[in-house]
């Protein structure tokens, strides 16, 4: 049986595919680890409970707001932005997180904070 150049090339590609997949999987895993490290998980020193907005209370709006907080090395919140959640609840969540303090760290970080609003609270 004669070996065609196409058949031998196909075998080389088949042999390379698992190696390529291993490298791609490793790169993906490394990216996830770096992303998790960049997101940060600093401890909270002090929290401020958000005020439930009157409009949200009247309309019976409940839910969770995720706030992205930029924290300086001393632990002070320098910037906040609501990422997900109700727009009616977002301002109250941002104002509360703006008053939080975090554990000091060597460099600034970005922390994602979940603020839960429930009418029964």
C-alpha positions as CSV (number, residue, x, y, z in Angstrom):
1,X,0.0,0.0,0.0
2,X,1.4,3.4,-1.0
3,X,1.4,6.3,1.4
4,X,0.0,9.4,-0.2
5,X,1.3,12.8,0.9
6,X,-2.3,13.7,1.9
7,X,-2.7,10.7,4.2
8,X,0.6,11.3,5.9
9,X,-0.2,15.0,6.4
10,X,-3.6,14.0,7.9
11,X,-1.8,11.7,10.4
12,X,0.5,14.5,11.4
13,X,-2.4,16.8,12.0
14,X,-4.2,14.2,14.0
15,X,-1.2,13.7,16.2
16,X,-0.8,17.4,16.7
17,X,-4.4,18.0,17.6
18,X,-4.3,16.6,21.2
19,X,-1.1,18.6,21.8
20,X,-2.8,21.7,20.5
21,X,-5.9,21.1,22.7
22,X,-3.7,20.6,25.7
23,X,-1.9,23.9,25.1
24,X,-5.2,25.7,24.4
25,X,-6.7,24.3,27.6
26,X,-3.7,25.3,29.6
27,X,-3.9,28.8,28.2
28,X,-7.6,29.1,29.0
29,X,-7.0,27.9,32.6
30,X,-4.2,30.3,33.1
31,X,-6.4,33.2,31.8
32,X,-9.1,32.2,34.3
33,X,-6.6,32.1,37.2
34,X,-5.3,35.5,36.2
35,X,-8.8,37.0,35.9
36,X,-9.7,35.7,39.3
37,X,-6.6,37.2,40.8
38,X,-7.3,40.5,39.1
39,X,-10.9,40.6,40.4
40,X,-9.6,40.5,44.0
41,X,-11.1,39.2,47.1
42,X,-10.1,41.7,49.8
43,X,-11.8,41.5,53.1
44,X,-14.2,44.1,54.2
45,X,-13.4,46.1,57.3
46,X,-16.6,48.1,57.6
47,X,-19.9,48.0,55.7
48,X,-22.7,50.5,55.3
49,X,-26.2,49.1,54.8
50,X,-28.0,50.7,51.9
51,X,-31.2,52.7,52.3
52,X,-34.1,51.0,50.5
53,X,-35.3,53.5,47.9
54,X,-38.9,54.6,48.6
55,X,-39.8,54.2,44.9
56,X,-38.5,50.6,44.9
57,X,-40.4,49.9,48.2
58,X,-43.6,51.4,46.7
59,X,-43.3,49.4,43.5
60,X,-42.2,46.3,45.5
61,X,-39.0,45.9,43.6
62,X,-36.5,43.4,45.1
63,X,-33.3,41.9,43.8
64,X,-29.5,41.9,43.8
65,X,-27.3,44.6,42.5
66,X,-23.7,43.8,41.7
67,X,-21.4,46.8,42.3
68,X,-17.9,47.0,41.0
69,X,-15.7,49.0,43.4
70,X,-12.2,50.2,42.8
71,X,-10.3,50.1,46.1
72,X,-7.0,51.9,46.7
73,X,-4.1,50.3,48.6
74,X,-5.3,51.8,51.9
75,X,-8.7,50.1,51.6
76,X,-10.7,53.2,50.6
77,X,-13.3,52.9,47.8
78,X,-12.3,55.4,45.1
79,X,-14.9,54.5,42.4
80,X,-18.1,52.5,42.1
81,X,-20.3,51.3,39.3
82,X,-23.4,49.2,39.3
83,X,-22.8,46.3,36.9
84,X,-26.1,44.3,37.1
85,X,-29.4,44.7,38.8
86,X,-32.3,47.1,38.9
87,X,-31.6,50.7,38.0
88,X,-34.0,51.8,40.8
89,X,-31.9,50.0,43.4
90,X,-28.5,50.7,41.8
91,X,-28.0,54.2,43.1
92,X,-28.6,53.1,46.7
93,X,-26.2,50.2,46.4
94,X,-23.5,52.4,44.9
95,X,-23.8,55.0,47.6
96,X,-23.6,52.3,50.3
97,X,-20.5,50.6,48.8
98,X,-18.9,54.0,48.4
99,X,-18.8,54.3,52.2
100,X,-17.3,50.8,52.8
101,X,-13.7,50.3,53.8
102,X,-11.6,47.2,52.8
103,X,-8.5,45.6,54.3
104,X,-5.3,47.3,53.0
105,X,-3.4,45.6,50.3
106,X,-0.1,46.3,48.3
107,X,-1.9,47.7,45.3
108,X,-5.3,48.9,44.2
109,X,-7.9,46.3,43.2
110,X,-11.4,46.0,41.8
111,X,-13.9,44.2,43.9
112,X,-17.3,42.9,42.9
113,X,-19.9,43.3,45.7
114,X,-23.4,41.9,45.8
115,X,-26.0,44.0,47.5
116,X,-29.3,42.2,48.1
117,X,-32.5,44.1,48.5
118,X,-35.6,42.4,50.0
119,X,-38.7,44.0,51.2
120,X,-38.8,41.8,54.3
121,X,-35.5,43.2,55.6
